[in-house]
Amino acid sequence: MREVVLAARPIGWPKDSDFGIREVDTPKISQGEVLVRVDWLSVDPYMRGRMNDQKSYVPPFALDAPLAGGAVGTVVETTVDSLPVGAIVTGSFGWREFDAVSAKAVMRIENDSTPPEYYLGVLGMPGMTAYYGLINVGDVKDGEVVYVSAAAGAVGSIVGQIAKIKGCRTIGSAGGPEKVNRLAELGFDVGVDYRSADLRETLAAAAPGGIDVYFDNVGGDHLEAALWNMADFGRIVMCGAISLYNSSQAQPGPRNLVLAVQRRLRLQGFIVSDHFSEMGQCISDMKSWVREGKISVDQTVVSGLEAAPGALIGLMKGENLGKMLVKVS
């Protein structure tokens, strides 16, 4: 079988030579394990941080070893009665065509009409990030103004739609007219092309009374622009800072952070794994909202294991609409 390994730690933007594809023996399973044919790979921004050799909330990828992340696959060999051959499962698998994993580390996907890859997007980590970030951390309320950066991405697009369900006015920023047009189709009240607009001034015009909740996926100048336009006692949900992930040197923080004091703001970072014990409610609500047409799902799919490195690089460049996925088999 084939697998994708980390050949070198990137300096700045990752490039093709930082990855390698090699052939290895298909793994053997031990008692308590299943052999999974990897069908879908999730490509997520946090993976860029794992390519660096530094301590974080998840360990770094090892050099000359497969990358790994969220995936969906089919059990092809088993030692566990509850996971028979043919069962569809999701978990953290290697970037490889087959993986041997503990039965305790996978979740069997319900056999219904839901596309299995949704468990890597709207029903998986990005959907839970949007759901718990906005509802639990952002404490969003009916009638509030919610601003979302990277609003056409896997997390941001769901945040905006949940905010509409909760009765909020929604503002989303994205790069390019195609993505901004998509925000309108998803129900955002205002879409901002940050590449062609002054973000601070545009937000001021879109939210003259101030922003109550900013869901930050980008950091940098987006966070600074939001701080200028926050309402008193506003909340900033600090989910990610993709604009900084490929910087080879530390970047300065927002120059206007003192506004957090003046406007009595709450800035809170969070990790979605803190809420995994509550995932049942999220999956139930998301399935209902998708079924009722209240949430639309966007996916960017590339085919073939060998396309995975390019998909990650493309994600960093904002080439995706919605969830970035690799269809392995």
N, C-alpha and C positions, 0 to 999 in steps of 0.2 A: 504494500500500500504506500501512498504518498502522504507526506506531512510538510507543513510550513514551519520553519524554525526562525528564530531570531539570530541572524548572522553577525550583527554588530549593533551597538547602542547608538541611536541617532544623535547627532549634534545639530540642533535646530530641527528643521523639517525632516521627517523620515523619507528615505528614498529606496528605490528598488533593491539596491545592493545591501540594504540593512536586513533583508530577508533571504531565505534560501528554501528551496524545495528539494526534498530527498526521498528516496525509496527506502523503506525499512520493512521488517517482518511485521505482519499483523500480530497484535499482542494476544497473549494467552490469558485466560481469566482464571481466577482462583475462587474458592468457595465464598459466596456472598457477593460476587460480582456478576456483571452482565457485559457482554460485548455489544456495542452499539455501532451501527452504521450511521455515520454523521450525515444528516440530510440538509440541515440548515445551520449556518453560522451567523451569529449576531456580531455586528461591527459597531463599537461604541467608543465615544471620545475618551473615556477613562483608560482605555488600553494604551494610549500614548504615554501616560504617566508610568505604566508598568514596564515600558521599554527602557526607562532610566533605572540606574542602580541606586535607588534611594528608598528610604523607609516611607511607607504610606499605609493606608487602611487595608490595602491588599499587597501581597508580596510582589516584587518585580519579576518579570519573566527572566528565566535563566538563558544565558547565551548557548547557542547550539542545541536548543531544546524547543519543542513545539510551543507556539503561542497557544493561549487557551481563553475561553470565554463562554458566554451563554450560547447554547446550541439546542437543536432538536434532532432526535435521531430515532432509529428503529432497532429494537432488540433483535439480534440475529443469533445469539447464543446466550444461554442463561444457566444459572445455578439456583435461581430463586423462583419459587412457584408463583409469587404474586406479580412477577414480571416475565410473562411467557414470551416466546419467540413471536415477533410481530407487534408487540406492544410499542406504542409511540411514547417517548419519554423526553423530558427536558432537564437540563442541568448544565454544569460547566464541563465542557469537553475540550480536548485538544483540537488545534487546527490540523486535522488529519482525517483520513477517510473512515477509519474505525478507531474506537477507543474503548478500553477496558475500564469500567468505573464501578464503584461500590453501589450496590442497590440502594443504600441509605442516602446516597448523594443525588438521586434523581427523583423526579416527580412524574408519575404516569399521567398522560394527558387524556382527558375524558374523550371518549369516542363519540363525538357529535359532529355537527356540520361546521364547526369552527375550524378554519385553516390552521394547521399546527404551527405555522410560523408566527401566528399572532401571539403565541406565548413567548416570543422574543421581542415583541413590540407592545401593542396596546394591552395585552394580558400578561406581559412580562415586566422586566426591570424598568423600561422606559415608562410604561403605563403606571406602574406603582410609584415611580419617582414623581410623575405629574400629579397623581391622585393624592398621595400623602404629603408631598411638598406643598401643594396649594391648600389642601383642606386642614391638615394637622399643623404644619409649620407656618403657613401663611394665614391661617385662621380666617379665611375669606368669608365675607358676608354679602348678603343680597344688597344690590345697589352700589357696590364699591367699584372703583376703577382699578383694573388689573392690567399691568404691562408685562409682556413676555418678550425676551430676546431669543434669537434663534427660533422664531415662532413657527417656521416651516419644517423644523426638525422633528425627530422622533418624540422627544419630550415636549417641546414647546407647542407643537400642534395639538397635543392632547390637553395641555394646560389651558390653552385658550378655549377649547371646546367645553371643558369642565367648568371653566369660569362662566361661560354663557349659560350652562345648565343651572348654575348657582345664582343666576340673575344679575351678573356683573356686566359692566361696560368693559370691552377688551380692546387693547392696543397691542399690536405685534410688530416687531421689526425683523426684517429678513433681507437677504442680499439679492437684488435683481428684481425686475418687473414680473417675471414668471412666478416667483415665489410670493410676491406681494399680491398678485392676482389670486393665487391659491388661498391666501389668508381670507380674502373676501368671500370666497366660495365656502370656506370653513366656518363663516359666521363672525369673524372678527369685525368689530365696528370701525377700526382704523388699522390700515397696514402702512408701514413705513419702510422705504428702501434706504437703509442706512448708507449705502454706497453713493447715493445721489442727493441726500438731504442732510441738513444740519440737525443731528439727532436731538440736541438740547432744545432748539427752537421748535422743532416739529412736535416733540412731546409736550411742550408748553402750550401749543395751540390745540393739541388733541385732548389735553387734560388740564383745562384752566383752573380747576379746583384742586388739582394735585392728584398724584397716584397713591392709592391706598396700599396696593400690593405690587411689588416688582419681583417677578420670578426670573432670577439672573442665571442664564446659561453661558454668558459670554465674558463678563468681567470687563476690565480695561475701560475704554471710553464709553461703553454702554452703561457700566455701573456709574461712572461719573455723571453722565447725562441724566440718568434716573435720579441720582441724589439731588440734582438741582431742582427736580420736579416732584419730589415726594410731598405728600400731604403730612400734616402734623400727625404723629403717632402711627405713621405708616410702617409697613413690614417689608423687609427685603429677604426673600428666600434665596439663599446662596447655594445653588445647585452645582454650578460649574463655572469655568472661566476659559472656554476653548480658545479665546483670542490670545491667551498667554501660554498655551501648552507647548508650543514649538519655539518659544524664545530661548535662545542660548544663554542669555543673561537675565538676572532678576529685573523685573520691571517695577517702576514706581507705582505706588498705590494711588487711589483717587485723590486729587488735589483738594477736593472739597469735602473730605470726610467729616470735618467739623460740623457739617449740616446734620449729621446724625445726632449730635448733642442739641443743636438749636431746635430741631424739629421733633425731638424725642422719638427717634426711629429705633426699630429693632431689626438688627441684621443677624440672621441665624443660618449657619451652615448645617447641612444634614447629609446623611448617607442612607440610601434607600434600604440597606440591609437592617437598619434599626427597626424597620417596620415589617419585616418578613413574617413575623408571627401573626400579623393582621391581614395577610394577603388574601384570605378567603373573601372578606368583604369587598375588597377592591376588584377581584376577578368577577364576583357576582354582579356588582354595579356596572363594571365595564361591559360585560356580556350583554346586560340589559340595554345599556345605552347604544351599543353598536347595533343590536337587533332592532331597536326602535328608531334608528337613523339619527340619533342625537350626536353620535360620534362617527366621523368618517376616518378611515385608515388609509394613510399614504405609505407606500413602500417603494424603495429603489432596490432592485434585485440585479445582482451580477451572477454569472454562472461559472461554475468550475472552481475547485479548490485553489488553482493557480492564480485566480483573480482576487483572492482575499487580500494580499498586500496592497494592490492597487485600490481596492475598496476602502481600506483604512486611510490611505493617503488622500483619496478623493473625499472621504468624510471630513478630514481635517481642512480641506479646501472648500467645503460647503457645496459639494457637487450633488448631494443627496436631497431628495424631497421626501420628508418623512423618515421612516426607518430604513437604514442601510443593512441589507442582508446579502449573504452569499448562499446560493443554492449549490450545494456540493454534489448531490446525487439525485 
